[in-house]
Structures are given as C-alpha cells and as structure tokens.
Amino acid sequence: MPAPGQESVWDYPRPPRLEAVDVRVTITLGGAVVVDTGDVLRVLETSHPPVYYLPIGDFVPGTVVPASGSSFCEFKGSARYFDVVAGPHRAARAAWEYPSPSPGFERLSGRIAIYAGLVDTCTVDGETVVPQPGGFYGGWITSNVVGPFKGGPGSMGW
C-alpha cells in the first residue's frame, strides 16, 4: 500500500501510459555529467517502475554512440541501442531508443532511456535512483514509487 505521495506500480496501466513530468534528471558516467535536463517523459506500465526518456540532443555531444543489437516491445515498437561514453569510460548498450515508435508513443522519437545500473548515477530531482531488478527492464526506482517490481527472481511470469 503506497504512503501519501507515493505511487504503486500496480496502479500503473497496461498497455503503458506515456506522460511528461516536471522533474530534473542527471546521469553521470566516469564522474562526468553526460546529461542534465528538465525535458523528461516517462512510461508507466503495470508492475514496472517508471522508465525515463530524455532528448538525445540534451546529452553532451559524443556521449551517446550507436551500438549493435535491437529488441522489440509489443507497445512501443522496435528499439535500437547505444553505448554511453565519457572519456575512457564506456557503458555498453546502456541506452536505447524507439526510432519509429508505435502509435500512441510518437513523442518518444528522438529520446533515449538509460539502464541506471550501467552508469555511475541517475538522479530524479536530486534523488539517486535504484535500477529495476533483473537487468532486462530499465525502470528507475525512487522513494515515491513502491512495488513489488517485476524483474527480480521469480517475477518473469507476472
């Protein structure tokens, strides 16, 4: 049961909802800030902490580099991946985008999401996020979001 001011991921919709949020997000790698932006969208889906999407153009030039591989989301479409780079530090396949998002998710075009566990830190309004368990999903857990969260051991069938 969420406390006042908290959201339960079990109240999030399926299919997912895309929404703009008035927050500031920062991401660091190798001690360097690779993005600091207030232009933030998040996707909310039942059993998952929010996934934050940031404009590729807000990242420091040269810090987002195309990587191999792709995946498919039944709701958002085909994704492609990026490495995040800061000086000698490289987080392989730490970011993804939907270059041609499915209907209803068009606003994701030109935005990327980051796996919080593959970079030094991701913050939302100054709070360091905790990565969604498991490594397959890219949700960010903050103190205002409560689970249980899909992604951990035994949760793949949820």
SULGISUL-V619112 format. One record per residue. RES is the residue in three letters. PHI is phi as a letter, one per 30 degrees, with the letter a starting at -180 (none if undefined). PSI is psi in radians with two decimals (* if undefined). NEAR is the number of other ideal C-beta (glycine too) atoms within 12 Angstrom. Layout:
res & phi & psi & near
RES & PHI & PSI & NEAR
RES & PHI & PSI & NEAR
This chain:
res & phi & psi & near
MET & none & 2.16 & 10
PRO & d & 2.53 & 16
ALA & d & 2.91 & 11
PRO & e & 2.33 & 8
GLY & i & -0.04 & 11
GLN & c & 2.76 & 18
GLU & c & 2.39 & 27
SER & c & 2.32 & 21
VAL & d & -0.26 & 35
TRP & d & -0.15 & 23
ASP & c & -0.12 & 19
TYR & d & 2.66 & 29
PRO & d & 2.85 & 18
ARG & b & 2.06 & 18
PRO & d & 2.82 & 18
PRO & d & 2.82 & 30
ARG & c & 2.44 & 25
LEU & c & 2.30 & 32
GLU & b & 2.58 & 24
ALA & d & 2.50 & 20
VAL & b & 2.54 & 27
ASP & c & 1.36 & 13
VAL & b & 2.89 & 27
ARG & c & 2.27 & 22
VAL & c & 2.35 & 42
THR & b & 2.61 & 32
ILE & b & 2.34 & 41
THR & b & 2.61 & 29
LEU & b & 2.29 & 34
GLY & h & 0.50 & 20
GLY & i & -0.05 & 14
ALA & c & 2.44 & 24
VAL & d & 2.14 & 24
VAL & c & -0.36 & 40
VAL & a & 2.52 & 38
ASP & b & 1.85 & 25
THR & b & 2.65 & 29
GLY & c & 0.10 & 19
ASP & c & 1.55 & 24
VAL & b & 2.31 & 36
LEU & c & 2.62 & 34
ARG & b & 2.62 & 36
VAL & c & 2.25 & 39
LEU & c & 2.21 & 31
GLU & b & 2.42 & 33
THR & e & 2.27 & 25
SER & i & 0.02 & 31
HIS & c & 2.43 & 41
PRO & d & 2.76 & 42
PRO & e & 2.54 & 39
VAL & c & 2.21 & 49
TYR & c & 2.32 & 45
TYR & c & 2.24 & 39
LEU & b & 2.57 & 40
PRO & d & 2.27 & 25
ILE & e & -0.65 & 32
GLY & d & -0.26 & 17
ASP & d & -0.20 & 25
PHE & d & 2.59 & 36
VAL & e & 2.32 & 24
PRO & e & 2.36 & 13
GLY & i & -0.05 & 16
THR & c & -0.19 & 33
VAL & c & 1.98 & 37
VAL & b & 2.25 & 26
PRO & e & 2.47 & 20
ALA & b & 2.96 & 24
SER & d & 2.81 & 12
GLY & j & 2.80 & 16
SER & a & 2.94 & 19
SER & a & 3.07 & 21
PHE & b & 2.33 & 15
CYS & c & 2.28 & 28
GLU & d & -0.36 & 14
PHE & c & -0.71 & 26
LYS & c & -0.32 & 34
GLY & j & -2.72 & 23
SER & d & 2.32 & 21
ALA & c & 2.64 & 31
ARG & b & 2.81 & 27
TYR & c & 2.82 & 29
PHE & b & 2.60 & 35
ASP & d & 2.62 & 30
VAL & c & 2.26 & 41
VAL & b & 2.37 & 27
ALA & b & 1.85 & 27
GLY & h & -2.25 & 15
PRO & d & -0.04 & 10
HIS & c & 2.32 & 20
ARG & b & 2.16 & 23
ALA & c & 1.77 & 32
ALA & d & 2.30 & 20
ARG & h & 0.70 & 30
ALA & d & -0.16 & 35
ALA & b & 2.71 & 41
TRP & b & 2.79 & 38
GLU & b & 2.85 & 36
TYR & c & 1.68 & 35
PRO & d & -0.49 & 23
SER & b & 1.33 & 18
PRO & d & 2.64 & 28
SER & d & 2.80 & 23
PRO & e & 2.39 & 14
GLY & j & -0.30 & 19
PHE & b & 0.34 & 31
GLU & e & -0.54 & 17
ARG & d & -0.17 & 23
LEU & d & -0.25 & 37
SER & e & 2.30 & 21
GLY & i & 0.19 & 21
ARG & b & 2.65 & 38
ILE & b & 2.72 & 42
ALA & c & 2.73 & 49
ILE & b & 2.39 & 46
TYR & d & 1.93 & 33
ALA & e & -0.53 & 38
GLY & d & -0.15 & 26
LEU & c & -0.10 & 30
VAL & c & 3.04 & 41
ASP & d & -1.02 & 24
THR & b & 2.59 & 29
CYS & b & 2.34 & 46
THR & b & 2.61 & 27
VAL & b & 2.01 & 34
ASP & h & 0.73 & 21
GLY & i & -0.20 & 15
GLU & c & 2.20 & 20
THR & d & 2.25 & 22
VAL & d & 2.78 & 35
VAL & c & 2.31 & 22
PRO & d & 2.54 & 31
GLN & e & 2.43 & 35
PRO & d & 2.66 & 26
GLY & j & -0.85 & 22
GLY & j & -0.21 & 17
PHE & d & -0.74 & 21
TYR & c & 2.77 & 33
GLY & c & 0.51 & 42
GLY & d & 2.70 & 40
TRP & c & 2.19 & 44
ILE & c & 2.19 & 34
THR & b & 3.01 & 32
SER & d & -0.28 & 19
ASN & c & 0.13 & 23
VAL & b & 2.25 & 33
VAL & b & 2.65 & 22
GLY & c & -2.60 & 29
PRO & d & 2.69 & 21
PHE & c & 2.42 & 33
LYS & d & 2.57 & 28
GLY & k & -0.49 & 30
GLY & d & 3.06 & 22
PRO & e & 2.33 & 13
GLY & i & 0.02 & 12
SER & c & -0.05 & 19
MET & d & -0.43 & 13
GLY & d & 0.02 & 7
TRP & d & * & 20
